[in-house]
Amino acid sequence: MKLVAVLASGRGSNFQAIIDATRSGDITAGRCSRLITDNPGAYAIVRAKEAEIPVSLVDYRTFPSRDRYEDQLIRVMRETDADLFVLAGYMRILGKGIVHEFSGRIMNIHPALLPSFPGLHAQRQALECGVKVAGCTVHLVDEGMDTGPIVLQECVQVIEGDTEESLSERILQREHRCLPRAVQLFCEGRIRVEDGRVRIL
């Protein structure tokens, strides 16, 4: 059984999707063992307490520098003994030291079909470009901005009259399905990176 730690900054709906997937049997090879958050007001904390999942708070605002914050974050990540770290709405970029130490073991969910529209406001970027298909991507984290090897993607049709909010909501529904599937694949040992690309065994 693999241990999965989730990093979240806000409402934690993707965190909840992982919790629900372990309860329903969609994730059988892993369990969510820790929530790590940088936000003491994150609703994800409420979700963790309801599910009896321990919470580690590493509040960026309490540290004198980014380096000190990342030193503490990496200590907390080590202490979890997690096999996989999932970024589920974690609103801070992980430093190179963290990415290197946990290489191949950090997974992110992004609300766009990467490599298109990396970074913030991906749904807005998609609408501004007039794409007909949007979606979400689960990828492994490397040093770049949403540039790591792609694990899974799901598509969402863009509807005439879509707003950033309406498109975001439909993409989020796919995220809640796509992310638990990727977590299960990792925990089953079925993800292999070859020449910078993910091969699913």
HUBEL-V424145 format. One record per pair of residues at least 12 apart in sequence whose C-alpha atoms are under 8 Angstrom apart, sorted by sequence separation. I is the first residue (numbers start at 0). J is the second residue. D is the distance in Angstrom with one decimal. If there is no record, write none. Layout:
i=I j=J d=D
i=I j=J d=D
//
This chain:
i=110 j=122 d=6.8
i=137 j=149 d=6.1
i=138 j=150 d=5.0
i=18 j=31 d=6.7
i=34 j=47 d=6.8
i=136 j=149 d=7.0
i=137 j=150 d=5.5
i=138 j=151 d=7.0
i=17 j=31 d=7.4
i=57 j=71 d=7.2
i=111 j=125 d=7.8
i=136 j=150 d=7.5
i=137 j=151 d=5.2
i=155 j=169 d=7.1
i=57 j=72 d=6.4
i=136 j=151 d=5.9
i=137 j=152 d=6.3
i=155 j=170 d=6.4
i=184 j=199 d=7.8
i=136 j=152 d=4.5
i=39 j=56 d=6.8
i=135 j=152 d=5.6
i=136 j=153 d=6.8
i=34 j=52 d=6.9
i=36 j=54 d=7.6
i=38 j=56 d=7.1
i=134 j=152 d=7.2
i=135 j=153 d=5.5
i=155 j=173 d=7.9
i=33 j=52 d=5.7
i=34 j=53 d=6.3
i=35 j=54 d=5.9
i=36 j=55 d=6.4
i=37 j=56 d=5.8
i=38 j=57 d=7.6
i=39 j=58 d=6.9
i=86 j=105 d=7.3
i=134 j=153 d=5.5
i=135 j=154 d=6.7
i=154 j=173 d=7.9
i=32 j=52 d=6.1
i=33 j=53 d=5.2
i=34 j=54 d=4.8
i=35 j=55 d=4.8
i=36 j=56 d=5.1
i=37 j=57 d=4.8
i=38 j=58 d=5.8
i=55 j=75 d=7.4
i=84 j=104 d=6.1
i=85 j=105 d=5.8
i=86 j=106 d=6.0
i=87 j=107 d=6.5
i=88 j=108 d=7.7
i=134 j=154 d=4.2
i=153 j=173 d=6.6
i=31 j=52 d=7.3
i=32 j=53 d=7.0
i=33 j=54 d=5.9
i=34 j=55 d=6.2
i=35 j=56 d=5.9
i=36 j=57 d=6.1
i=37 j=58 d=4.3
i=38 j=59 d=7.9
i=83 j=104 d=4.9
i=84 j=105 d=4.7
i=85 j=106 d=4.8
i=86 j=107 d=4.7
i=87 j=108 d=6.2
i=112 j=133 d=6.2
i=133 j=154 d=5.7
i=134 j=155 d=4.9
i=153 j=174 d=7.9
i=33 j=55 d=7.4
i=35 j=57 d=7.2
i=36 j=58 d=7.4
i=37 j=59 d=5.9
i=82 j=104 d=6.7
i=83 j=105 d=6.0
i=84 j=106 d=6.2
i=85 j=107 d=5.9
i=86 j=108 d=6.7
i=111 j=133 d=6.0
i=112 j=134 d=5.3
i=113 j=135 d=7.8
i=132 j=154 d=6.5
i=133 j=155 d=5.1
i=134 j=156 d=7.9
i=83 j=106 d=7.5
i=111 j=134 d=4.9
i=112 j=135 d=5.3
i=113 j=136 d=6.3
i=132 j=155 d=5.7
i=133 j=156 d=6.2
i=69 j=93 d=7.9
i=73 j=97 d=6.2
i=110 j=134 d=6.1
i=111 j=135 d=4.4
i=112 j=136 d=5.6
i=132 j=156 d=4.7
i=133 j=157 d=6.4
i=153 j=177 d=6.9
i=69 j=94 d=7.1
i=110 j=135 d=4.3
i=111 j=136 d=6.1
i=131 j=156 d=6.2
i=132 j=157 d=5.4
i=152 j=177 d=7.1
i=3 j=29 d=6.6
i=5 j=31 d=7.4
i=109 j=135 d=5.6
i=110 j=136 d=6.5
i=118 j=144 d=6.5
i=131 j=157 d=5.1
i=151 j=177 d=6.9
i=1 j=28 d=6.2
i=2 j=29 d=5.7
i=3 j=30 d=5.8
i=4 j=31 d=5.9
i=7 j=34 d=7.3
i=108 j=135 d=7.1
i=109 j=136 d=5.2
i=117 j=144 d=6.7
i=118 j=145 d=6.8
i=130 j=157 d=7.2
i=131 j=158 d=7.8
i=0 j=28 d=5.2
i=1 j=29 d=4.3
i=2 j=30 d=5.5
i=3 j=31 d=4.7
i=4 j=32 d=5.7
i=5 j=33 d=6.3
i=6 j=34 d=5.9
i=7 j=35 d=6.5
i=8 j=36 d=5.5
i=15 j=43 d=8.0
i=69 j=97 d=7.8
i=108 j=136 d=5.8
i=109 j=137 d=6.4
i=117 j=145 d=5.6
i=0 j=29 d=5.0
i=1 j=30 d=6.4
i=2 j=31 d=6.1
i=3 j=32 d=5.7
i=4 j=33 d=4.7
i=5 j=34 d=5.0
i=6 j=35 d=4.7
i=7 j=36 d=5.3
i=8 j=37 d=5.9
i=9 j=38 d=7.4
i=14 j=43 d=7.2
i=108 j=137 d=4.5
i=117 j=146 d=8.0
i=0 j=30 d=7.1
i=2 j=32 d=5.8
i=3 j=33 d=7.1
i=4 j=34 d=5.8
i=5 j=35 d=6.1
i=6 j=36 d=5.6
i=7 j=37 d=7.5
i=8 j=38 d=5.6
i=11 j=41 d=7.7
i=107 j=137 d=5.6
i=108 j=138 d=6.6
i=151 j=181 d=6.7
i=4 j=35 d=7.2
i=9 j=40 d=7.8
i=10 j=41 d=5.9
i=11 j=42 d=6.5
i=12 j=43 d=7.6
i=15 j=46 d=6.8
i=106 j=137 d=6.9
i=107 j=138 d=5.5
i=114 j=145 d=7.6
i=150 j=181 d=6.8
i=9 j=41 d=4.6
i=10 j=42 d=4.5
i=11 j=43 d=4.4
i=18 j=50 d=7.6
i=106 j=138 d=5.7
i=107 j=139 d=6.2
i=113 j=145 d=7.5
i=114 j=146 d=6.9
i=8 j=41 d=5.8
i=9 j=42 d=5.9
i=10 j=43 d=5.1
i=106 j=139 d=4.5
i=107 j=140 d=6.5
i=113 j=146 d=7.8
i=7 j=41 d=7.9
i=9 j=43 d=6.1
i=105 j=139 d=5.8
i=106 j=140 d=5.7
i=8 j=43 d=7.4
i=11 j=46 d=7.5
i=104 j=139 d=7.3
i=105 j=140 d=5.5
i=126 j=161 d=8.0
i=135 j=170 d=6.4
i=7 j=43 d=6.8
i=103 j=139 d=6.3
i=109 j=145 d=7.6
i=113 j=149 d=7.9
i=126 j=162 d=7.8
i=134 j=170 d=5.6
i=103 j=140 d=7.2
i=126 j=163 d=7.3
i=133 j=170 d=7.7
i=102 j=140 d=7.6
i=135 j=173 d=7.1
i=136 j=174 d=7.9
i=102 j=141 d=7.4
i=134 j=173 d=7.6
i=135 j=174 d=6.2
i=112 j=152 d=6.8
i=123 j=163 d=5.4
i=137 j=177 d=7.3
i=150 j=190 d=7.8
i=112 j=153 d=7.8
i=122 j=163 d=5.9
i=136 j=177 d=8.0
i=137 j=178 d=6.4
i=98 j=140 d=7.1
i=112 j=154 d=7.6
i=98 j=141 d=6.2
i=98 j=142 d=6.6
i=122 j=166 d=6.8
i=137 j=181 d=7.1
i=148 j=192 d=7.5
i=122 j=167 d=6.2
i=33 j=79 d=7.0
i=32 j=79 d=7.8
i=95 j=142 d=6.1
i=148 j=195 d=6.0
i=149 j=196 d=6.9
i=150 j=197 d=5.8
i=94 j=142 d=7.7
i=148 j=196 d=5.3
i=149 j=197 d=6.2
i=150 j=198 d=8.0
i=32 j=81 d=7.6
i=148 j=197 d=5.9
i=150 j=199 d=7.9
i=36 j=89 d=7.6
i=110 j=167 d=7.5
i=110 j=170 d=6.5
i=110 j=171 d=7.4
i=110 j=174 d=7.6
i=108 j=174 d=7.2
i=108 j=178 d=6.7
i=14 j=87 d=6.3
i=13 j=87 d=5.8
i=4 j=79 d=7.3
i=13 j=88 d=7.7
i=11 j=87 d=6.9
i=4 j=81 d=5.9
i=11 j=88 d=6.9
i=2 j=80 d=7.4
i=3 j=81 d=5.4
i=4 j=82 d=8.0
i=6 j=84 d=7.1
i=2 j=81 d=4.7
i=3 j=82 d=6.1
i=4 j=83 d=6.3
i=5 j=84 d=5.7
i=6 j=85 d=6.0
i=7 j=86 d=6.4
i=8 j=87 d=8.0
i=9 j=88 d=6.6
i=1 j=81 d=7.4
i=2 j=82 d=5.3
i=3 j=83 d=4.9
i=4 j=84 d=4.9
i=5 j=85 d=4.7
i=6 j=86 d=4.9
i=7 j=87 d=5.2
i=8 j=88 d=5.9
i=9 j=89 d=7.6
i=1 j=82 d=5.9
i=2 j=83 d=6.6
i=3 j=84 d=5.9
i=4 j=85 d=6.3
i=5 j=86 d=6.1
i=6 j=87 d=6.0
i=7 j=88 d=5.1
i=8 j=89 d=4.8
i=1 j=83 d=7.6
i=3 j=85 d=7.3
i=5 j=87 d=6.6
i=6 j=88 d=7.4
i=7 j=89 d=4.3
i=8 j=90 d=6.0
i=6 j=89 d=5.6
i=7 j=90 d=7.5
i=83 j=185 d=7.9
i=26 j=179 d=6.7
i=29 j=182 d=7.9
i=25 j=179 d=7.4
i=26 j=180 d=7.4
i=29 j=183 d=7.0
i=25 j=180 d=7.5
i=28 j=183 d=6.3
i=26 j=182 d=7.4
i=27 j=183 d=7.0
i=26 j=183 d=5.2
i=29 j=186 d=5.6
i=17 j=175 d=7.9
i=25 j=183 d=7.5
i=28 j=186 d=5.3
i=16 j=175 d=5.4
i=20 j=179 d=6.4
i=28 j=187 d=5.9
i=16 j=176 d=7.6
i=13 j=174 d=7.1
i=17 j=178 d=7.5
i=13 j=175 d=5.7
i=16 j=178 d=8.0
i=17 j=179 d=5.4
i=12 j=175 d=7.7
i=16 j=179 d=6.9
i=13 j=178 d=7.5
i=1 j=186 d=5.7
i=0 j=186 d=7.5
//
